[in-house]
C-alpha cells in the first residue's frame, strides 16, 4: 500500500514514518510511505492510495478529501504519540479496504 | 538521565497532544461558523483536555531538566515546544473569536 502522511511541517510525521516502515518490514508487507508538510503535500498526493493526517491538521480532513478525491483519515492522538503502527494500519484498512 | 530515544518519546507525546488541541480548536471554530455553539463549546473542552496533557508532559520534562536529569535538549524538543505555543495561541484566539460570533449573533 502507498501512504502519504501529512502534518503541519512534515517533521513529526517523519518520525512516525520510520516506525511504520519498521512495522511493515517486521510483518513483511509492502509499504510505500512518505511524510510531507501541509504546504506541499498536494504535489505528491496522486502517487498514494490514502492520506493520513497528523492531529494538528484534523480540521482540514474534509477539505483535503474533497480536493484530492482520496480516502483521508486523521491519526488518533494517542496512536500518533506512541507511534502505534498496528492501530494506524488498522485505520488504513478501515478507510481503504482494498489493501491487504 | 534521559536518553535521546526517550526524549523523542516525550517530544512525540507533546506534539500529538498539542496538535490535537490545535485541531479541536479549529474544529470548534468551524462549528461556531455554522452557528452550532454547543458543539463548538464541547470541542473547546476537548481541546483544553489535550492541551492539559501536552503541558503536563512538558512540565515533567522541565522538572527533570531542572534536576539535571536531561543531558541536553534537541531540535525535536524545540519543535514540540513550537507546537505547544502554536496550539496555545490558537486556543486563546479561537475562544475569543467564538465569543465574538456569539455576541454578534445575539444582536
N, CA and C atoms of all chains as a GROMACS GRO file, in nm:
protein
  621
    1UNK      N    1   0.083  -0.119   0.000
    1UNK     CA    2   0.000   0.000   0.000
    1UNK      C    3   0.087   0.125   0.000
    2UNK      N    4   0.026   0.231  -0.048
    2UNK     CA    5   0.101   0.356  -0.057
    2UNK      C    6   0.033   0.463   0.030
    3UNK      N    7   0.108   0.509   0.128
    3UNK     CA    8   0.050   0.602   0.225
    3UNK      C    9   0.125   0.735   0.225
    4UNK      N   10   0.048   0.842   0.220
    4UNK     CA   11   0.106   0.976   0.233
    4UNK      C   12   0.070   1.031   0.371
    5UNK      N   13   0.172   1.060   0.451
    5UNK     CA   14   0.149   1.119   0.583
    5UNK      C   15   0.162   1.271   0.571
    6UNK      N   16   0.067   1.343   0.628
    6UNK     CA   17   0.074   1.489   0.620
    6UNK      C   18   0.057   1.550   0.758
    7UNK      N   19   0.148   1.639   0.795
    7UNK     CA   20   0.128   1.717   0.918
    7UNK      C   21   0.162   1.862   0.885
    8UNK      N   22   0.177   1.944   0.986
    8UNK     CA   23   0.199   2.087   0.961
    8UNK      C   24   0.328   2.109   0.881
    9UNK      N   25   0.438   2.053   0.932
    9UNK     CA   26   0.566   2.078   0.866
    9UNK      C   27   0.630   1.954   0.807
   10UNK      N   28   0.581   1.838   0.845
   10UNK     CA   29   0.637   1.713   0.795
   10UNK      C   30   0.744   1.654   0.886
   11UNK      N   31   0.769   1.720   1.000
   11UNK     CA   32   0.875   1.673   1.091
   11UNK      C   33   0.829   1.557   1.178
   12UNK      N   34   0.721   1.578   1.251
   12UNK     CA   35   0.678   1.472   1.343
   12UNK      C   36   0.628   1.350   1.267
   13UNK      N   37   0.568   1.372   1.148
   13UNK     CA   38   0.524   1.256   1.071
   13UNK      C   39   0.644   1.177   1.017
   14UNK      N   40   0.759   1.243   1.004
   14UNK     CA   41   0.879   1.169   0.960
   14UNK      C   42   0.919   1.065   1.063
   15UNK      N   43   0.902   1.102   1.190
   15UNK     CA   44   0.934   1.007   1.297
   15UNK      C   45   0.836   0.891   1.297
   16UNK      N   46   0.709   0.925   1.276
   16UNK     CA   47   0.606   0.821   1.268
   16UNK      C   48   0.632   0.730   1.148
   17UNK      N   49   0.675   0.790   1.039
   17UNK     CA   50   0.704   0.715   0.916
   17UNK      C   51   0.807   0.605   0.942
   18UNK      N   52   0.910   0.640   1.016
   18UNK     CA   53   1.015   0.542   1.047
   18UNK      C   54   0.956   0.423   1.121
   19UNK      N   55   0.866   0.453   1.217
   19UNK     CA   56   0.806   0.346   1.297
   19UNK      C   57   0.714   0.259   1.211
   20UNK      N   58   0.644   0.320   1.118
   20UNK     CA   59   0.554   0.243   1.031
   20UNK      C   60   0.632   0.158   0.932
   21UNK      N   61   0.744   0.210   0.885
   21UNK     CA   62   0.831   0.133   0.795
   21UNK      C   63   0.886   0.010   0.866
   22UNK      N   64   0.924   0.031   0.991
   22UNK     CA   65   0.979  -0.078   1.070
   22UNK      C   66   0.873  -0.187   1.089
   23UNK      N   67   0.752  -0.145   1.120
   23UNK     CA   68   0.642  -0.240   1.141
   23UNK      C   69   0.613  -0.320   1.014
   24UNK      N   70   0.612  -0.252   0.899
   24UNK     CA   71   0.583  -0.320   0.772
   24UNK      C   72   0.692  -0.422   0.740
   25UNK      N   73   0.815  -0.385   0.771
   25UNK     CA   74   0.928  -0.475   0.745
   25UNK      C   75   0.917  -0.600   0.834
   26UNK      N   76   0.887  -0.577   0.961
   26UNK     CA   77   0.874  -0.687   1.057
   26UNK      C   78   0.761  -0.782   1.020
   27UNK      N   79   0.655  -0.725   0.962
   27UNK     CA   80   0.539  -0.807   0.927
   27UNK      C   81   0.536  -0.841   0.778
   28UNK      N   82   0.647  -0.820   0.716
   28UNK     CA   83   0.671  -0.844   0.573
   28UNK      C   84   0.554  -0.813   0.480
   29UNK      N   85   0.513  -0.687   0.479
   29UNK     CA   86   0.424  -0.644   0.372
   29UNK      C   87   0.482  -0.518   0.307
   30UNK      N   88   0.438  -0.498   0.183
   30UNK     CA   89   0.495  -0.387   0.108
   30UNK      C   90   0.435  -0.255   0.148
   31UNK      N   91   0.520  -0.157   0.164
   31UNK     CA   92   0.472  -0.026   0.205
   31UNK      C   93   0.554   0.082   0.137
   32UNK      N   94   0.480   0.174   0.076
   32UNK     CA   95   0.546   0.291   0.021
   32UNK      C   96   0.490   0.407   0.101
   33UNK      N   97   0.577   0.476   0.171
   33UNK     CA   98   0.527   0.579   0.261
   33UNK      C   99   0.619   0.701   0.257
   34UNK      N  100   0.557   0.818   0.268
   34UNK     CA  101   0.639   0.938   0.278
   34UNK      C  102   0.567   1.040   0.367
   35UNK      N  103   0.643   1.135   0.420
   35UNK     CA  104   0.586   1.237   0.508
   35UNK      C  105   0.609   1.374   0.448
   36UNK      N  106   0.500   1.451   0.437
   36UNK     CA  107   0.511   1.584   0.379
   36UNK      C  108   0.437   1.686   0.466
   37UNK      N  109   0.473   1.812   0.447
   37UNK     CA  110   0.405   1.920   0.520
   37UNK      C  111   0.281   1.964   0.444
   38UNK      N  112   0.193   2.034   0.513
   38UNK     CA  113   0.065   2.075   0.455
   38UNK      C  114   0.082   2.168   0.335
   39UNK      N  115   0.194   2.239   0.327
   39UNK     CA  116   0.211   2.334   0.217
   39UNK      C  117   0.252   2.267   0.086
   40UNK      N  118   0.296   2.141   0.092
   40UNK     CA  119   0.346   2.079  -0.030
   40UNK      C  120   0.286   1.943  -0.061
   41UNK      N  121   0.200   1.893   0.027
   41UNK     CA  122   0.151   1.755   0.012
   41UNK      C  123   0.082   1.731  -0.122
   42UNK      N  124   0.013   1.834  -0.173
   42UNK     CA  125  -0.071   1.815  -0.293
   42UNK      C  126   0.009   1.776  -0.418
   43UNK      N  127   0.136   1.810  -0.418
   43UNK     CA  128   0.219   1.773  -0.534
   43UNK      C  129   0.243   1.623  -0.538
   44UNK      N  130   0.229   1.558  -0.422
   44UNK     CA  131   0.264   1.415  -0.413
   44UNK      C  132   0.143   1.324  -0.404
   45UNK      N  133   0.028   1.382  -0.372
   45UNK     CA  134  -0.091   1.302  -0.339
   45UNK      C  135  -0.128   1.200  -0.447
   46UNK      N  136  -0.110   1.236  -0.574
   46UNK     CA  137  -0.155   1.146  -0.681
   46UNK      C  138  -0.081   1.012  -0.678
   47UNK      N  139   0.038   1.009  -0.617
   47UNK     CA  140   0.116   0.885  -0.616
   47UNK      C  141   0.079   0.792  -0.499
   48UNK      N  142  -0.020   0.830  -0.418
   48UNK     CA  143  -0.052   0.750  -0.299
   48UNK      C  144  -0.199   0.707  -0.296
   49UNK      N  145  -0.226   0.596  -0.223
   49UNK     CA  146  -0.362   0.543  -0.215
   49UNK      C  147  -0.444   0.615  -0.109
   50UNK      N  148  -0.380   0.638   0.005
   50UNK     CA  149  -0.451   0.702   0.116
   50UNK      C  150  -0.366   0.815   0.175
   51UNK      N  151  -0.436   0.908   0.238
   51UNK     CA  152  -0.367   1.018   0.304
   51UNK      C  153  -0.401   1.014   0.453
   52UNK      N  154  -0.298   1.015   0.537
   52UNK     CA  155  -0.320   1.018   0.681
   52UNK      C  156  -0.271   1.152   0.735
   53UNK      N  157  -0.354   1.213   0.822
   53UNK     CA  158  -0.319   1.344   0.875
   53UNK      C  159  -0.277   1.337   1.021
   54UNK      N  160  -0.184   1.422   1.059
   54UNK     CA  161  -0.147   1.438   1.199
   54UNK      C  162  -0.260   1.510   1.270
   55UNK      N  163  -0.271   1.493   1.403
   55UNK     CA  164  -0.383   1.552   1.478
   55UNK      C  165  -0.389   1.706   1.466
   56UNK      N  166  -0.276   1.769   1.439
   56UNK     CA  167  -0.275   1.916   1.435
   56UNK      C  168  -0.348   1.975   1.315
   57UNK      N  169  -0.375   1.891   1.214
   57UNK     CA  170  -0.449   1.944   1.099
   57UNK      C  171  -0.578   1.865   1.076
   58UNK      N  172  -0.632   1.812   1.185
   58UNK     CA  173  -0.755   1.731   1.178
   58UNK      C  174  -0.868   1.808   1.111
   59UNK      N  175  -0.872   1.940   1.136
   59UNK     CA  176  -0.983   2.021   1.084
   59UNK      C  177  -0.978   2.039   0.932
   60UNK      N  178  -0.871   1.994   0.869
   60UNK     CA  179  -0.862   2.006   0.723
   60UNK      C  180  -0.900   1.877   0.650
   61UNK      N  181  -0.944   1.778   0.727
   61UNK     CA  182  -0.969   1.646   0.667
   61UNK      C  183  -1.067   1.652   0.549
   62UNK      N  184  -1.184   1.709   0.574
   62UNK     CA  185  -1.286   1.716   0.469
   62UNK      C  186  -1.237   1.786   0.344
   63UNK      N  187  -1.175   1.899   0.369
   63UNK     CA  188  -1.125   1.982   0.259
   63UNK      C  189  -1.026   1.903   0.172
   64UNK      N  190  -0.936   1.830   0.238
   64UNK     CA  191  -0.834   1.753   0.166
   64UNK      C  192  -0.899   1.638   0.090
   65UNK      N  193  -0.997   1.574   0.153
   65UNK     CA  194  -1.064   1.461   0.089
   65UNK      C  195  -1.135   1.506  -0.039
   66UNK      N  196  -1.202   1.618  -0.031
   66UNK     CA  197  -1.274   1.669  -0.148
   66UNK      C  198  -1.174   1.710  -0.256
   67UNK      N  199  -1.068   1.775  -0.214
   67UNK     CA  200  -0.972   1.825  -0.311
   67UNK      C  201  -0.894   1.713  -0.380
   68UNK      N  202  -0.856   1.612  -0.304
   68UNK     CA  203  -0.768   1.509  -0.359
   68UNK      C  204  -0.843   1.385  -0.408
   69UNK      N  205  -0.972   1.375  -0.374
   69UNK     CA  206  -1.052   1.259  -0.415
   69UNK      C  207  -0.988   1.127  -0.374
   70UNK      N  208  -0.941   1.123  -0.250
   70UNK     CA  209  -0.879   1.003  -0.196
   70UNK      C  210  -0.925   0.986  -0.053
   71UNK      N  211  -0.920   0.861  -0.001
   71UNK     CA  212  -0.956   0.843   0.140
   71UNK      C  213  -0.856   0.916   0.231
   72UNK      N  214  -0.911   0.991   0.325
   72UNK     CA  215  -0.827   1.068   0.419
   72UNK      C  216  -0.873   1.038   0.561
   73UNK      N  217  -0.777   1.007   0.651
   73UNK     CA  218  -0.812   0.985   0.791
   73UNK      C  219  -0.718   1.064   0.880
   74UNK      N  220  -0.767   1.096   1.000
   74UNK     CA  221  -0.684   1.165   1.099
   74UNK      C  222  -0.632   1.060   1.197
   75UNK      N  223  -0.503   1.056   1.218
   75UNK     CA  224  -0.445   0.960   1.312
   75UNK      C  225  -0.483   1.001   1.454
   76UNK      N  226  -0.524   0.904   1.535
   76UNK     CA  227  -0.565   0.935   1.672
   76UNK      C  228  -0.443   0.983   1.752
   77UNK      N  229  -0.466   1.088   1.834
   77UNK     CA  230  -0.352   1.149   1.906
   77UNK      C  231  -0.268   1.047   1.984
   78UNK      N  232  -0.336   0.950   2.047
   78UNK     CA  233  -0.261   0.854   2.127
   78UNK      C  234  -0.172   0.764   2.039
   79UNK      N  235  -0.229   0.718   1.928
   79UNK     CA  236  -0.150   0.636   1.836
   79UNK      C  237  -0.033   0.715   1.778
   80UNK      N  238  -0.061   0.842   1.751
   80UNK     CA  239   0.041   0.931   1.696
   80UNK      C  240   0.156   0.948   1.796
   81UNK      N  241   0.118   0.971   1.921
   81UNK     CA  242   0.218   0.999   2.025
   81UNK      C  243   0.314   0.882   2.045
   82UNK      N  244   0.258   0.761   2.054
   82UNK     CA  245   0.346   0.648   2.084
   82UNK      C  246   0.388   0.573   1.957
   83UNK      N  247   0.341   0.620   1.842
   83UNK     CA  248   0.378   0.555   1.717
   83UNK      C  249   0.323   0.414   1.708
   84UNK      N  250   0.196   0.396   1.741
   84UNK     CA  251   0.132   0.265   1.738
   84UNK      C  252   0.097   0.227   1.594
   85UNK      N  253   0.196   0.169   1.526
   85UNK     CA  254   0.181   0.139   1.383
   85UNK      C  255   0.067   0.040   1.357
   86UNK      N  256   0.052  -0.056   1.446
   86UNK     CA  257  -0.052  -0.158   1.427
   86UNK      C  258  -0.190  -0.092   1.417
   87UNK      N  259  -0.221  -0.005   1.513
   87UNK     CA  260  -0.350   0.065   1.512
   87UNK      C  261  -0.365   0.152   1.389
   88UNK      N  262  -0.257   0.215   1.350
   88UNK     CA  263  -0.264   0.306   1.236
   88UNK      C  264  -0.292   0.228   1.107
   89UNK      N  265  -0.230   0.110   1.093
   89UNK     CA  266  -0.258   0.028   0.975
   89UNK      C  267  -0.402  -0.022   0.976
   90UNK      N  268  -0.455  -0.050   1.096
   90UNK     CA  269  -0.596  -0.091   1.106
   90UNK      C  270  -0.685   0.021   1.055
   91UNK      N  271  -0.647   0.142   1.091
   91UNK     CA  272  -0.723   0.259   1.047
   91UNK      C  273  -0.719   0.272   0.894
   92UNK      N  274  -0.602   0.244   0.837
   92UNK     CA  275  -0.588   0.249   0.691
   92UNK      C  276  -0.682   0.147   0.627
   93UNK      N  277  -0.686   0.025   0.683
   93UNK     CA  278  -0.775  -0.078   0.627
   93UNK      C  279  -0.921  -0.033   0.632
   94UNK      N  280  -0.957   0.038   0.738
   94UNK     CA  281  -1.098   0.077   0.752
   94UNK      C  282  -1.138   0.182   0.648
   95UNK      N  283  -1.044   0.265   0.605
   95UNK     CA  284  -1.081   0.364   0.502
   95UNK      C  285  -1.043   0.318   0.362
   96UNK      N  286  -0.960   0.215   0.353
   96UNK     CA  287  -0.913   0.167   0.223
   96UNK      C  288  -0.906   0.015   0.227
   97UNK      N  289  -1.023  -0.051   0.225
   97UNK     CA  290  -1.028  -0.197   0.246
   97UNK      C  291  -0.960  -0.278   0.136
   98UNK      N  292  -0.933  -0.216   0.021
   98UNK     CA  293  -0.868  -0.288  -0.090
   98UNK      C  294  -0.732  -0.345  -0.050
   99UNK      N  295  -0.666  -0.284   0.049
   99UNK     CA  296  -0.530  -0.328   0.083
   99UNK      C  297  -0.533  -0.450   0.172
  100UNK      N  298  -0.429  -0.528   0.159
  100UNK     CA  299  -0.419  -0.647   0.244
  100UNK      C  300  -0.346  -0.612   0.372
  101UNK      N  301   1.906   0.974   3.405
  101UNK     CA  302   1.938   1.056   3.286
  101UNK      C  303   1.844   1.019   3.171
  102UNK      N  304   1.791   1.122   3.106
  102UNK     CA  305   1.702   1.094   2.992
  102UNK      C  306   1.786   1.076   2.866
  103UNK      N  307   1.770   0.963   2.805
  103UNK     CA  308   1.845   0.937   2.682
  103UNK      C  309   1.773   0.999   2.564
  104UNK      N  310   1.844   1.012   2.455
  104UNK     CA  311   1.786   1.074   2.336
  104UNK      C  312   1.661   1.005   2.284
  105UNK      N  313   1.662   0.872   2.289
  105UNK     CA  314   1.548   0.798   2.238
  105UNK      C  315   1.424   0.829   2.321
  106UNK      N  316   1.446   0.836   2.453
  106UNK     CA  317   1.339   0.869   2.545
  106UNK      C  318   1.288   1.011   2.522
  107UNK      N  319   1.381   1.098   2.490
  107UNK     CA  320   1.347   1.238   2.463
  107UNK      C  321   1.254   1.246   2.342
  108UNK      N  322   1.279   1.160   2.244
  108UNK     CA  323   1.193   1.156   2.125
  108UNK      C  324   1.050   1.119   2.164
  109UNK      N  325   1.037   1.025   2.259
  109UNK     CA  326   0.903   0.987   2.305
  109UNK      C  327   0.832   1.105   2.371
  110UNK      N  328   0.907   1.177   2.454
  110UNK     CA  329   0.849   1.296   2.518
  110UNK      C  330   0.801   1.395   2.412
  111UNK      N  331   0.887   1.418   2.315
  111UNK     CA  332   0.853   1.515   2.210
  111UNK      C  333   0.727   1.472   2.135
  112UNK      N  334   0.718   1.343   2.104
  112UNK     CA  335   0.601   1.296   2.027
  112UNK      C  336   0.472   1.307   2.107
  113UNK      N  337   0.478   1.282   2.237
  113UNK     CA  338   0.357   1.295   2.320
  113UNK      C  339   0.313   1.442   2.324
  114UNK      N  340   0.412   1.531   2.339
  114UNK     CA  341   0.379   1.675   2.341
  114UNK      C  342   0.321   1.718   2.205
  115UNK      N  343   0.385   1.676   2.096
  115UNK     CA  344   0.339   1.715   1.963
  115UNK      C  345   0.198   1.661   1.935
  116UNK      N  346   0.176   1.535   1.968
  116UNK     CA  347   0.045   1.474   1.939
  116UNK      C  348  -0.066   1.544   2.016
  117UNK      N  349  -0.041   1.570   2.144
  117UNK     CA  350  -0.146   1.632   2.226
  117UNK      C  351  -0.165   1.780   2.193
  118UNK      N  352  -0.055   1.850   2.174
  118UNK     CA  353  -0.065   1.992   2.135
  118UNK      C  354  -0.135   2.000   2.000
  119UNK      N  355  -0.100   1.908   1.911
  119UNK     CA  356  -0.161   1.904   1.778
  119UNK      C  357  -0.310   1.878   1.786
  120UNK      N  358  -0.348   1.783   1.870
  120UNK     CA  359  -0.490   1.752   1.885
  120UNK      C  360  -0.565   1.871   1.946
  121UNK      N  361  -0.498   1.942   2.036
  121UNK     CA  362  -0.559   2.061   2.098
  121UNK      C  363  -0.584   2.168   1.991
  122UNK      N  364  -0.487   2.188   1.906
  122UNK     CA  365  -0.500   2.287   1.798
  122UNK      C  366  -0.608   2.244   1.700
  123UNK      N  367  -0.605   2.116   1.662
  123UNK     CA  368  -0.703   2.063   1.567
  123UNK      C  369  -0.845   2.079   1.619
  124UNK      N  370  -0.866   2.043   1.746
  124UNK     CA  371  -1.001   2.052   1.805
  124UNK      C  372  -1.046   2.198   1.812
  125UNK      N  373  -0.953   2.289   1.840
  125UNK     CA  374  -0.988   2.431   1.849
  125UNK      C  375  -1.036   2.482   1.712
  126UNK      N  376  -0.967   2.443   1.607
  126UNK     CA  377  -1.009   2.486   1.473
  126UNK      C  378  -1.141   2.422   1.432
  127UNK      N  379  -1.164   2.298   1.478
  127UNK     CA  380  -1.293   2.235   1.451
  127UNK      C  381  -1.404   2.310   1.524
  128UNK      N  382  -1.374   2.356   1.646
  128UNK     CA  383  -1.471   2.435   1.722
  128UNK      C  384  -1.507   2.562   1.645
  129UNK      N  385  -1.407   2.623   1.587
  129UNK     CA  386  -1.429   2.745   1.509
  129UNK      C  387  -1.521   2.717   1.390
  130UNK      N  388  -1.497   2.601   1.326
  130UNK     CA  389  -1.579   2.561   1.212
  130UNK      C  390  -1.726   2.548   1.252
  131UNK      N  391  -1.748   2.485   1.369
  131UNK     CA  392  -1.885   2.466   1.417
  131UNK      C  393  -1.949   2.600   1.451
  132UNK      N  394  -1.869   2.689   1.513
  132UNK     CA  395  -1.922   2.820   1.550
  132UNK      C  396  -1.964   2.898   1.425
  133UNK      N  397  -1.888   2.881   1.319
  133UNK     CA  398  -1.921   2.949   1.193
  133UNK      C  399  -2.056   2.902   1.142
  134UNK      N  400  -2.084   2.771   1.164
  134UNK     CA  401  -2.212   2.715   1.121
  134UNK      C  402  -2.324   2.755   1.217
  135UNK      N  403  -2.286   2.812   1.332
  135UNK     CA  404  -2.387   2.854   1.430
  135UNK      C  405  -2.414   2.751   1.539
  136UNK      N  406  -2.340   2.640   1.536
  136UNK     CA  407  -2.360   2.538   1.640
  136UNK      C  408  -2.266   2.564   1.758
  137UNK      N  409  -2.311   2.650   1.850
  137UNK     CA  410  -2.223   2.690   1.961
  137UNK      C  411  -2.209   2.582   2.068
  138UNK      N  412  -2.306   2.491   2.076
  138UNK     CA  413  -2.294   2.382   2.174
  138UNK      C  414  -2.181   2.287   2.133
  139UNK      N  415  -2.180   2.254   2.004
  139UNK     CA  416  -2.075   2.167   1.953
  139UNK      C  417  -1.939   2.236   1.967
  140UNK      N  418  -1.937   2.364   1.938
  140UNK     CA  419  -1.813   2.442   1.949
  140UNK      C  420  -1.761   2.437   2.091
  141UNK      N  421  -1.852   2.451   2.187
  141UNK     CA  422  -1.812   2.450   2.327
  141UNK      C  423  -1.753   2.314   2.366
  142UNK      N  424  -1.819   2.207   2.321
  142UNK     CA  425  -1.770   2.072   2.352
  142UNK      C  426  -1.632   2.050   2.292
  143UNK      N  427  -1.611   2.099   2.170
  143UNK     CA  428  -1.480   2.083   2.105
  143UNK      C  429  -1.373   2.164   2.175
  144UNK      N  430  -1.410   2.282   2.226
  144UNK     CA  431  -1.312   2.362   2.301
  144UNK      C  432  -1.273   2.291   2.430
  145UNK      N  433  -1.370   2.218   2.488
  145UNK     CA  434  -1.337   2.141   2.609
  145UNK      C  435  -1.241   2.027   2.577
  146UNK      N  436  -1.267   1.958   2.466
  146UNK     CA  437  -1.174   1.853   2.420
  146UNK      C  438  -1.035   1.914   2.403
  147UNK      N  439  -1.034   2.029   2.338
  147UNK     CA  440  -0.908   2.097   2.311
  147UNK      C  441  -0.834   2.127   2.441
  148UNK      N  442  -0.909   2.173   2.542
  148UNK     CA  443  -0.847   2.205   2.672
  148UNK      C  444  -0.786   2.080   2.735
  149UNK      N  445  -0.856   1.967   2.722
  149UNK     CA  446  -0.803   1.842   2.780
  149UNK      C  447  -0.672   1.799   2.714
  150UNK      N  448  -0.671   1.809   2.581
  150UNK     CA  449  -0.548   1.773   2.509
  150UNK      C  450  -0.434   1.868   2.547
  151UNK      N  451  -0.468   1.997   2.556
  151UNK     CA  452  -0.365   2.096   2.590
  151UNK      C  453  -0.309   2.066   2.730
  152UNK      N  454  -0.399   2.027   2.818
  152UNK     CA  455  -0.356   1.994   2.954
  152UNK      C  456  -0.255   1.878   2.953
  153UNK      N  457  -0.285   1.774   2.876
  153UNK     CA  458  -0.194   1.659   2.868
  153UNK      C  459  -0.058   1.698   2.809
  154UNK      N  460  -0.064   1.785   2.707
  154UNK     CA  461   0.061   1.830   2.645
  154UNK      C  462   0.146   1.908   2.746
  155UNK      N  463   0.080   1.998   2.820
  155UNK     CA  464   0.153   2.078   2.919
  155UNK      C  465   0.208   1.992   3.032
  156UNK      N  466   0.130   1.891   3.073
  156UNK     CA  467   0.174   1.804   3.182
  156UNK      C  468   0.304   1.734   3.143
  157UNK      N  469   0.308   1.686   3.018
  157UNK     CA  470   0.428   1.616   2.972
  157UNK      C  471   0.547   1.714   2.962
  158UNK      N  472   0.516   1.834   2.915
  158UNK     CA  473   0.621   1.935   2.903
  158UNK      C  474   0.676   1.973   3.040
  159UNK      N  475   0.586   1.988   3.137
  159UNK     CA  476   0.629   2.023   3.273
  159UNK      C  477   0.718   1.914   3.331
  160UNK      N  478   0.677   1.790   3.304
  160UNK     CA  479   0.754   1.676   3.353
  160UNK      C  480   0.900   1.687   3.304
  161UNK      N  481   0.909   1.721   3.178
  161UNK     CA  482   1.040   1.734   3.115
  161UNK      C  483   1.120   1.850   3.177
  162UNK      N  484   1.050   1.961   3.201
  162UNK     CA  485   1.117   2.079   3.260
  162UNK      C  486   1.168   2.050   3.400
  163UNK      N  487   1.087   1.976   3.476
  163UNK     CA  488   1.129   1.940   3.612
  163UNK      C  489   1.255   1.854   3.606
  164UNK      N  490   1.255   1.759   3.514
  164UNK     CA  491   1.373   1.672   3.500
  164UNK      C  492   1.495   1.753   3.456
  165UNK      N  493   1.468   1.849   3.370
  165UNK     CA  494   1.576   1.936   3.323
  165UNK      C  495   1.636   2.014   3.439
  166UNK      N  496   1.546   2.068   3.524
  166UNK     CA  497   1.589   2.146   3.640
  166UNK      C  498   1.672   2.061   3.737
  167UNK      N  499   1.638   1.934   3.746
  167UNK     CA  500   1.711   1.844   3.836
  167UNK      C  501   1.841   1.796   3.772
  168UNK      N  502   1.864   1.836   3.649
  168UNK     CA  503   1.987   1.794   3.580
  168UNK      C  504   1.978   1.654   3.522
  169UNK      N  505   1.855   1.607   3.503
  169UNK     CA  506   1.839   1.470   3.453
  169UNK      C  507   1.831   1.462   3.300
  170UNK      N  508   1.829   1.578   3.237
  170UNK     CA  509   1.829   1.578   3.090
  170UNK      C  510   1.963   1.634   3.047
  171UNK      N  511   2.036   1.555   2.975
  171UNK     CA  512   2.171   1.598   2.941
  171UNK      C  513   2.169   1.719   2.848
  172UNK      N  514   2.090   1.708   2.740
  172UNK     CA  515   2.079   1.822   2.651
  172UNK      C  516   1.947   1.819   2.576
  173UNK      N  517   1.900   1.938   2.544
  173UNK     CA  518   1.777   1.945   2.466
  173UNK      C  519   1.814   1.922   2.320
  174UNK      N  520   1.716   1.892   2.240
  174UNK     CA  521   1.748   1.877   2.098
  174UNK      C  522   1.644   1.948   2.012
  175UNK      N  523   1.666   1.941   1.882
  175UNK     CA  524   1.580   2.014   1.788
  175UNK      C  525   1.435   1.967   1.795
  176UNK      N  526   1.416   1.837   1.816
  176UNK     CA  527   1.280   1.784   1.818
  176UNK      C  528   1.202   1.838   1.939
  177UNK      N  529   1.271   1.855   2.050
  177UNK     CA  530   1.205   1.913   2.169
  177UNK      C  531   1.167   2.059   2.141
  178UNK      N  532   1.256   2.132   2.075
  178UNK     CA  533   1.222   2.269   2.037
  178UNK      C  534   1.099   2.270   1.947
  179UNK      N  535   1.096   2.173   1.856
  179UNK     CA  536   0.984   2.163   1.764
  179UNK      C  537   0.854   2.136   1.841
  180UNK      N  538   0.865   2.049   1.942
  180UNK     CA  539   0.747   2.016   2.023
  180UNK      C  540   0.698   2.141   2.098
  181UNK      N  541   0.791   2.222   2.146
  181UNK     CA  542   0.754   2.344   2.218
  181UNK      C  543   0.688   2.444   2.123
  182UNK      N  544   0.734   2.440   1.999
  182UNK     CA  545   0.674   2.524   1.895
  182UNK      C  546   0.527   2.484   1.876
  183UNK      N  547   0.503   2.353   1.869
  183UNK     CA  548   0.366   2.303   1.856
  183UNK      C  549   0.280   2.349   1.975
  184UNK      N  550   0.340   2.340   2.091
  184UNK     CA  551   0.270   2.374   2.215
  184UNK      C  552   0.225   2.521   2.213
  185UNK      N  553   0.316   2.608   2.173
  185UNK     CA  554   0.285   2.751   2.169
  185UNK      C  555   0.182   2.783   2.060
  186UNK      N  556   0.197   2.716   1.944
  186UNK     CA  557   0.101   2.736   1.835
  186UNK      C  558  -0.039   2.699   1.883
  187UNK      N  559  -0.046   2.584   1.950
  187UNK     CA  560  -0.176   2.534   1.997
  187UNK      C  561  -0.235   2.632   2.099
  188UNK      N  562  -0.150   2.679   2.189
  188UNK     CA  563  -0.196   2.768   2.296
  188UNK      C  564  -0.253   2.897   2.238
  189UNK      N  565  -0.181   2.954   2.146
  189UNK     CA  566  -0.225   3.079   2.083
  189UNK      C  567  -0.355   3.056   2.005
  190UNK      N  568  -0.359   2.945   1.930
  190UNK     CA  569  -0.479   2.914   1.852
  190UNK      C  570  -0.599   2.900   1.946
  191UNK      N  571  -0.579   2.831   2.057
  191UNK     CA  572  -0.689   2.807   2.151
  191UNK      C  573  -0.742   2.939   2.209
  192UNK      N  574  -0.651   3.024   2.250
  192UNK     CA  575  -0.693   3.151   2.312
  192UNK      C  576  -0.767   3.239   2.212
  193UNK      N  577  -0.710   3.252   2.093
  193UNK     CA  578  -0.772   3.339   1.994
  193UNK      C  579  -0.906   3.283   1.945
  194UNK      N  580  -0.910   3.152   1.926
  194UNK     CA  581  -1.034   3.091   1.876
  194UNK      C  582  -1.146   3.105   1.980
  195UNK      N  583  -1.111   3.089   2.107
  195UNK     CA  584  -1.213   3.107   2.212
  195UNK      C  585  -1.271   3.249   2.205
  196UNK      N  586  -1.183   3.347   2.182
  196UNK     CA  587  -1.227   3.487   2.170
  196UNK      C  588  -1.316   3.506   2.047
  197UNK      N  589  -1.273   3.448   1.935
  197UNK     CA  590  -1.350   3.465   1.811
  197UNK      C  591  -1.489   3.404   1.824
  198UNK      N  592  -1.494   3.290   1.893
  198UNK     CA  593  -1.625   3.224   1.910
  198UNK      C  594  -1.716   3.313   1.997
  199UNK      N  595  -1.659   3.370   2.103
  199UNK     CA  596  -1.738   3.462   2.188
  199UNK      C  597  -1.790   3.580   2.106
  200UNK      N  598  -1.704   3.629   2.022
  200UNK     CA  599  -1.738   3.742   1.936
  200UNK      C  600  -1.854   3.707   1.843
  201UNK      N  601  -1.844   3.589   1.784
  201UNK     CA  602  -1.951   3.543   1.694
  201UNK      C  603  -2.082   3.530   1.769
  202UNK      N  604  -2.071   3.479   1.890
  202UNK     CA  605  -2.191   3.462   1.973
  202UNK      C  606  -2.259   3.596   1.996
  203UNK      N  607  -2.179   3.697   2.035
  203UNK     CA  608  -2.240   3.826   2.068
  203UNK      C  609  -2.294   3.895   1.942
  204UNK      N  610  -2.230   3.871   1.829
  204UNK     CA  611  -2.281   3.927   1.704
  204UNK      C  612  -2.416   3.863   1.671
  205UNK      N  613  -2.422   3.732   1.691
  205UNK     CA  614  -2.545   3.659   1.659
  205UNK      C  615  -2.663   3.702   1.747
  206UNK      N  616  -2.633   3.741   1.872
  206UNK     CA  617  -2.738   3.779   1.966
  206UNK      C  618  -2.805   3.912   1.927
  207UNK      N  619  -2.735   3.991   1.849
  207UNK     CA  620  -2.790   4.123   1.815
  207UNK      C  621  -2.907   4.116   1.716
   0.00000   0.00000   0.00000
